[in-house]
Structures are given as C-alpha cells and as structure tokens.
Amino acid sequence: MMNGIKYYLYSYIPDNQLGEIKLDIFDYGIIEEKTKINPEKVIENFEKEVTSNTRYKTMKFLAANDKWFLNDIDWKESKSIETLEK
C-alpha cells in the first residue's frame, strides 16, 4: 500500500532553464517537460490519430459518502468501486 498522494509535476520551461529556478529546498523528484500544443497541427492530424480504438485514461476519482466512484455517472447510479488499487 502506498502512503501519501502520487503526483507528477510538469513544466513548459525547458529543462536547462528549469534547473536554475527550481527551489532546492523541496524534493520534487523529476519534473517532466511539456511541449506546447499547436492547435492547427492537432486538427490536421485528428483523422489519423483518433480512431475507434482510441481510449482515454484518467487517474481522477470522485469521493462521496465514504465511497469512491470512477465518475459522476457512477456516483448518480451508486456504482462505487471497492478500492483505488488496480
């Protein structure tokens, strides 16, 4: 069992500049570099990249009434999950 909350930090600042401004007193671990998305390129490649096999995965959950739900539809239908572990 894992203690605490698992998190990731992302930055649009290039790695070589990020090292200069990052605070040394905090232990963030690795900060992943994100690239900015060009909307025009996304629209051009949409047909090739989004197919009937495309899937979406999220690590977000809804907590309500001492239970965990995968989304608000499951919450409205009272379909809770037993645990957050895989």
C-alpha positions in Angstrom: 0.0 0.0 0.0 1.3 3.4 -0.9 1.3 6.3 1.6 0.5 9.8 0.5 -0.7 11.1 -2.8 1.0 10.2 -6.0 1.8 13.3 -8.1 3.7 14.4 -11.2 5.0 17.9 -11.9 5.1 19.2 -15.5 6.6 22.4 -16.8 6.7 24.2 -20.1 10.1 25.7 -19.1 13.0 23.8 -20.9 14.9 21.5 -18.6 18.2 23.5 -18.9 16.4 26.7 -17.6 14.3 24.9 -15.0 17.3 23.8 -13.0 18.3 27.4 -12.5 14.9 28.5 -11.0 13.8 25.3 -9.2 13.9 25.5 -5.4 16.5 23.3 -3.9 14.7 23.0 -0.5 11.8 21.0 -2.0 12.3 17.4 -3.1 10.0 17.2 -6.2 11.8 14.4 -7.8 11.6 14.6 -11.6 9.8 17.5 -13.3 8.6 16.4 -16.7 9.0 18.9 -19.6 5.8 19.5 -21.5 5.7 20.8 -25.1 3.1 23.3 -26.1 0.4 22.0 -28.4 -0.1 23.6 -31.8 -3.9 23.6 -32.4 -3.5 23.7 -36.2 -1.3 20.6 -36.2 -3.8 18.8 -33.9 -6.7 19.5 -36.3 -4.6 18.4 -39.3 -3.7 15.0 -37.6 -7.0 14.4 -36.0 -8.3 11.9 -38.6 -5.1 9.9 -38.4 -4.7 9.8 -34.6 -8.3 9.4 -33.3 -9.8 6.1 -34.3 -12.4 3.8 -33.0 -9.6 2.2 -30.9 -8.7 5.4 -29.1 -9.0 5.2 -25.4 -9.0 7.8 -22.6 -7.5 7.0 -19.2 -7.6 9.2 -16.1 -6.5 8.9 -12.5 -9.3 11.1 -11.2 -11.9 9.8 -8.9 -14.9 11.1 -7.1 -15.3 10.6 -3.3 -18.7 10.8 -1.8 -20.5 9.3 1.2 -17.3 7.4 2.3 -17.2 5.6 -1.1 -15.1 6.0 -4.3 -16.6 6.5 -7.8 -15.0 6.5 -11.2 -17.1 9.4 -12.5 -20.3 11.4 -11.7 -22.5 9.0 -13.7 -21.4 6.1 -11.5 -22.0 8.3 -8.4 -25.6 9.1 -9.6 -26.2 5.4 -10.1 -24.5 4.4 -6.8 -21.9 2.2 -8.6 -18.9 2.6 -6.2 -15.6 0.8 -6.5 -14.1 -1.2 -3.7 -10.6 0.2 -3.7 -8.4 2.7 -5.6 -5.7 0.0 -6.1 -5.5 -1.6 -9.6 
